[in-house]
């Protein structure tokens, strides 16, 4: 009786040789670091692994970047600089890898993907940021802003166009952000409960993952449509969603509520309405109505300096320790955060006429606004030692990039939404349609947040906007007929 053939067990010989070779190199550098006390040399094997992984398959760094978005932390550097660790180094690295990949494989790139109308609108927006930087009176600050914008676009928009191919990839994207974000929400709720869910103490419960409650609430709110998408996907496959609907859902909403962020409540309410607006093809008139209301409010406040009638009482415009008092103070115009926004918005309005075309340069509002303020709107926090911004991304764009910059930005964000609505109604595959809807609603939440906040350049919220814009392009280009093929077969995505 003949014995069956014996197949080798374990990795192939070449893989074993690479493994043992790398292990010897790592041990050699570790011994050298100990012997010479140059301990930085122990990190060289890690650098070699990163380079090797980037050459073989850089997608692992993209998935790692997504996972790190909810748990990244702000680290302040000498010279007044700061960075988000580990997301910003990962974004810079991925952008560099993308450039190398594009130089090597450009003929294989799908021009209808990278030349999609959504992509062209983004390129136009970034292009004007670069033009404003050239004419900026604070050139170095604007240059730093522009460089950060470029690697944000590279890592969160261009790389996803390479990596995300099908609804299955989009689900993986959602899972990569969902689980670490759920961890951040749960640990925040537990720590906040120890303070009795105190409004005054909530800012202490989210560090080191979130710098402040607006980023925390905005990150949760922006991802909420994708949480619904994940529940739908599981239900569509015949799986149980009781734990998502009965446990995760209430905890998620509780986390948003106890962030005590008014913009999050309003943005989620608008997203719920926008779901039906998109379904009924009413997005264009809805956006037009929003523009008319904004222009009407601006005209009302500027006509005969009507805004001066709303100047606060310096003694009663204070920080409130209870959320119900904050809500009451908001409509009485006695909330310090609201009135401090007015203080900076008025300064912005006075800055605009001096540089209406190219603006004051990206990132320069904080540097120049103090000479244009109105003391009648001054509050207890107007010294602004932390150097926080204007708290309205639209007004910030107008001040820093001029009227052309604002018009281009509005064309970009409105164009993305309107194109997304067309994609939604053109698609017939349920997974594709629901992914498109989730992306549209997530971007609408970011747009709503940016009315009274400036979160477009953050990894917690702004990165999600770019990712969702890329998903719209990917879903537009995706055909369900190709869904049974291996989406990674025959492409060059893996190699830099």
N, C-alpha and C positions, 0 to 999 in steps of 0.2 A: 504494500500500500504506500503510495507516494504522499509525502507531506505537502500541505499547501505552502505556497511561496511565502517567505518571511519578508514583510515590508519594513523598511527602516523606520524607527521611531524617533521623533524629535525633529528639530529644524535641519534643513539641508546643510551640507558641509560648508558652503560659502557663508551662510548666515552664522554658523558657529564660529568660523574664523573671524568674522567681523566683530562678533560679540566678545570673544576672548581678546582680540586685538584692542578693542576699545577699553576693556577692563584693565589690561596692562598699562595702557596710556593713562587712564584715570589714576591708577595706583602710583604710577611713576610721578605724575604731577603732584599728587597728594604727599608723597614722600619728599619731593623736592621742596614743596611749600613748607613742610615741617622743618626740614633741614636748614633752609635759608631764612625762615621766619617771614618769607614773602607769601603771606597766606592768600593773597589774591590769586596766586597761581592755581589754587585748588579749584577755582571757578572756570579754568580754561577747558576742562573736559565737558562742562555744561555748555559752554559756548560752542564747542565742536559738535555736540549733539544737536543744538539748535540749528546750526548751519546745515548739518546733514539732514535733519528732518525737513528743513525748508526746501532743500534740493529734491528730496524724495517725494514729499507730500505735504504742502504747506497748509492744507485744509484743517489739520489738527489745531493750528494756531488760531484759525478763524473761529472754530467751535469753542476753543478756550477763551477767546475774547468775549464771545457772547455770554459765556458762563460767568465771567468776571464783572460784567456790567453792574449787576445789583450789589456786589460785595466790594467794589473798588473803593479806595479811600483817598482823600485829598491830602497830599504831603506838601508842606510849605518849604521852599528852598531859599537859600541866601539871595539877597538882592530883590526881595519882594515877589519872586516867582513862585509858582506852585505847579504841581502835576497830579494827575490821577494815576495811582498805582493799583494794579498793574496794567490798567487798560491803555493808558497813553503810550507807554513803551511798546506794547503789543500793536497798537494802531500804527505807530511809526514804522515798526518792523514789517507789518503786513503791507503797508503802502510801498515800502522799498521793494519787497518781494514782488508786488504787483507790477512795479515799473520794470523790473528785470524780466518778469514773465511776459509782459507786453512787448518788450523789445525782441524777445526770442520767438514769440508765437503770434505776433500781430496778424499775419495773413490768415490764421485760423480763427480769429475773433469774429463773432457774428455782428456785422455792422448794424443790423436791425435791432440788436440788443443795446449796444453801446452808443448807437445813434438814435435811440428811441426818443420820441418827443419829450418824455419826462426827463431823460438824461440831458437833452439839449437845453431845457429850461434851467436845470441845475448848473450846467456849464456856464450859461449866461450869467446866472446869479454870482457864481464864484469869480467869473471874469471881471464883473464890475467891482467886486471886493478888491481884486488886485489893482484895478484902475484907481480906486479910492485910496489904496495904500500908497501908490506912487505920488499922489498929491497931498498926502497927509502931513499936517504940521507936526505931528508926533510920529515920525516915520518908524522908529524902532518898535514902538508899541503896536502899531498897525502891522508891521512885518511879522511879529510874533503871532498876532491874531490870524493873519493870512496863512502862515505856515501850519498852524493848528487846524485851520479850516481844510487845508489841502489833505492832511493825513486823516482827518475825519471822513472826508469824502472818499479817500482811497480805501480805508479799512471798512467803513460802514455802508458804502454804496457800490464802489467798483468791484471790490473783492466778492461781495454777495452775488453780483451778476455772473461771476465765474462759478461760484460754489453752489448756489441754490438753483436747482434745475426743475424740480417737480414738487407737487404738494407734499410728498413724503419728506423732502428736504425742508420745506416750510414748517412742517410739524416738528422736525428736529430742532429748527431754529427756536420755535416757541418753547419746547421743553428745556432747551439750554438756558433760557432766561427765566422760565417759570419756577424751577425748583430752587435755585439760589435766592430768587426774589421772595418766594414763600418762606424760606428760612429767615430772611431779614425781617419780614413782616411778623413771623411768629416770635422771634426773639425780642422784637420791639414791643409787641403786645405783652409778653411776659414781664419784661422790665418795667413797662409803663404801668402794669397792674400793681407793681410794688409801690408805686407812687399814688395809687388810687385813681389812675387815669387823669391825673392833674393836668390841666391845660398849661399851667405855668412850668411844669417839669417835663413835658413831652419831648422837648428838644434834646434832653439828656439821654434818651432811651434808644436812639437810632445810630449813635456813633459806635464804631468808626466808619460804618458803611455809608451813611448819608450825612452830608454836611449840614443840612437844615431841613425843616419839615416840608418845604415846598418841593424840593427834589424828591423826597421820599413819597409824598402824596402824588406828585406828578408821575413818577415812575410806576407806581401801582395803578393809577388811573389810566395811563397810556397803554399799559399791558392788559387791562381788563377785557377789551374785545378779543384778545387772543386767548384769554382764559375761557371765554364762552366758546371760541373756536375749538379749543382742545376738548371741551365737554361734548360738543357736537360730533367731533371726529371719533371719539370713543363710542358714543351712542350709535353713530352710523355704522361702525364695525360690529355692532351687536354687544359691546361691552357695557358693564354697569357703570353708571355715573353718579350713584347715590353719594359716594364720598366727595365728589366734586360739588354736587348741588347741595348736599345736606351738611357738609362739614367745611370744605375749603371755601365755598361761596360765602357763607356767613362770616367766617374768619377774615376773608379778604375785604369784605365790606366794612367789618369792624375796624380793620387796620386803617382803611381810608378815613372812616369817621373820626377815629381817635388821633389822626394826624392833625385835626382841627385846621384844615386848609380849605377856605371857602372856594377857591378856584377849582379844586378837585370836585366838589359837589356840583358846581355849575357846569363844569366840563362834561361830567358823566351824564347829567340831565340832557345837555345838548346832544351828546352822542346817541342817547336813546331816541331822541326826536329825529336825529340825522339818519338813523337806520331806515325809518319810513320815508324820509325825504329822498334818499338814494333809491329805495325800492320804487317810489312813485315818479322818479325822474324829475324831481323838483330842485335839484341842487343848484342849478344856474340861477333861477329866481331867488332862492334863499341867500346865495352869496351876494347877489345884487342888492337885496334888501339890507343885508348886513353892512355893505359899503355905504348905502344911503343913510342908514342910522348913524354910522360913525361920522360921516361928513356933516350930518345935521347937528350932532352933538358938538362937534368941533366949531361949527359956525355959531351956534348958540353961545358957547362959552367965550369965544373970541370977540363977538360983536359987542362993541362999547365996553370991552374989558369986563364982561359979565362974570368971569371967573373970580374976580376980586370979591364978589358978594359971598363966596363960599370959603373965605379965609377962616381958619380955625381959631379957637380960643387957646392960646398957648398953655394956659393953666389947666384946662380940662382935656386937652389932647394928650393922653398918656397911654402907657402900656397897660393892658388889662390882664388880670390874673385868672379870669373865668371866661369860658368860651361864650356863654350866653351874654355876658357883658360886652364882649367883643362884637357880637352880632348886633346888639343894640347900638353900640357906639358907631358901627359902620354906617348905618343909615342916618345917624345924627351928625355924621362927619366929625366925630370925636375920637376915632380910632387912629392911633399914631402911625401905623403902617400905611393906612390909606392916605392920610394927610401928608406923610413924608413922600409918598408917590406924587401927589399933586405938586409938592415943593420942587421935585426934580423934573416933572413934566413941564412945569411952567418955565423952568430954566432951559429946558430943551427947546421950547417954543421960541424963546428969545435968541437961542443960538442959531436956529435954522436960517434966518435971513442973511447971516454973515457968510455962510458957505452953502448955498442952496444946490449946487451942482454935484460936486464931489464930496461934500460933507467934511466933517472934522477928522475923518480917518477912522477905520475900524478899531474899536477898543479904546477910543480917546475921550469918550464922554466924561468919565470920572476925572480926567486930567484937567478939563477946561470948564466944567459946568458952574463952578462956584462963583465966578464973576457975573453970572447971568440969573442968579436966583432973586426971588422976591421975599423980603424979610417977613411980610405978612403971613406967609405960609410956613415959616420956620417952626420946627418941632424940637423936642428934647434930643432927638437922635440925628439932627441935621449935620453934626460934625462929621459923621460918616468915617470913623477911624478905620473900619474894615475895608473901605474902598468899594462898597457894593454899587451896582449899576443903576440904570434908569428905571428898571422894573416895568418895561414895556418894550418887547422886542421890535414891534412895528415902529414905535417912535424912536427907538435907538437906531434902527436902520435909516430912518429919515435924517436924523442928526448926523450920523457917522458916515453915511453913504450918499446923502443928498436925495433930491426928488427922483432922479433916475434910479437910484439904488432901491428906494421904496417901491416904485412902480415895477421894477424887475422882480423884486422879491414877492410882491403880491401876485404878479403874473405867474411866477413859479409855483407858489403854494395853491393858488386857485386852479391853475392849469393841471397840476397833479391830481387834485380832487375831481375835476371835471373829466379828465381822461380816465381816472379810476372808475367813475360812474359808467362811462361808455364800455369799459372792459367788463364790468360786472354784468351789464345787460347783454353783452355780446357772447359771453361764455355760457355753456350749457352744462358742463361738468360741475356737480355740486361742490366737490372739494375745492375746485378752482374758484368758483363764485364766492364761497364762504371765506376763503383766504383773502380775496380781493375786498370783500366787505369789512373784514377785520382790519385790514391795512388802512382802508379809508377812514374808518371810525377812529383808529388810533391816531392818525394824522390830524383829524379834526379836533381831538382832545388836546394835542400839542398846540394847534393853532389857537384854541380857546385859552389855554394856559398863558400863551405869550401875549395876550392882551394886557395883562397886569403883571407879567413876569418876563424875565429874559433868560429862558432855559434852552434856547436853540443850540447853544454851543457847549452843552454839557453831555457827558457820557450817559447820564441817567435818562434823559428825555430827548435831547437833540439827536443822539445816536439812533434812538428808536425811530425817529422821523425818517432819517436816511435809509434805515433798514426797510421800513415799510414802503418807501418810494421804490427801492430796488425790487421788493417783492411784487409790486404792481407790474413792473416790467417783465419779471420772470413769469408771472402768471399769464400775462398777455401773450408771451411768446410760447407758452407751454401748450402742447396738443395732447389730449388724453390718448390718442391713437399711438403715441410714442411712449406711453407710460409703462408698457410691459417690457420695453428694452432696458438694459442696464444703462442708466443715464450717465455713468462714468466710463463706459466702454468707448474707446476710440477718441477720447478727448485728451487735452493736455493740461487739465486743471491741476493734476497732482504735482506737476513738476514746475519748478521755478526756472 
